[in-house]
């Protein structure tokens, strides 16, 4: 049976969320929003010209 400190560190590791996913998610969603904004801007310009 593992010792008490080993059990505590295992519990802490299980409780903590995966940090790299949380750090990358805002960056990815920001890039998606920028892409959608640029796409809508170009569509608006093409409709305005026609």
N, C-alpha and C positions, 0 to 999 in steps of 0.2 A: 504494500500500500504506500503511495507517495506521501512524503512529509507535508506538513501544514504549509510551509512557504511555497512549495511546488504547486499545491492545490490552489493557493491564492493567486499565483501568477497565471495559472491556467484559466482560472475564472476571469481574471482581468483581461486576458487576451481574448476570451470568448465574448466579453461584454463590449469591448471597443470595436467600433465599426471600421471597415477598411478605409483608411485615410486616403490612399491614392485615388480611389474612385470619387471621393467627395471633393478632392482638389481638382480633378479633371472635369467633373460635371459642370461647374459654372463656366469654365472656359469653353467647353463644347457648346453649351446652350447659348452663350454669347455669340459665338461664331455663327450658329444657325440663325439667330435673330438678325445679325448683320447681313447675312446672305439673303434672307427673306426681304429685308428692307431694301437692299440694292436691287433685287429682282423686281420688287414692286415699283421702284423708282424708274427702272428702265421700261417696264410695261407702261407706266404712266406717260413717259416721254414719247413712246411709240404711238400711243393712242392720241396724244395731243397733236402729233405731226400729221396723222392721217385725216 
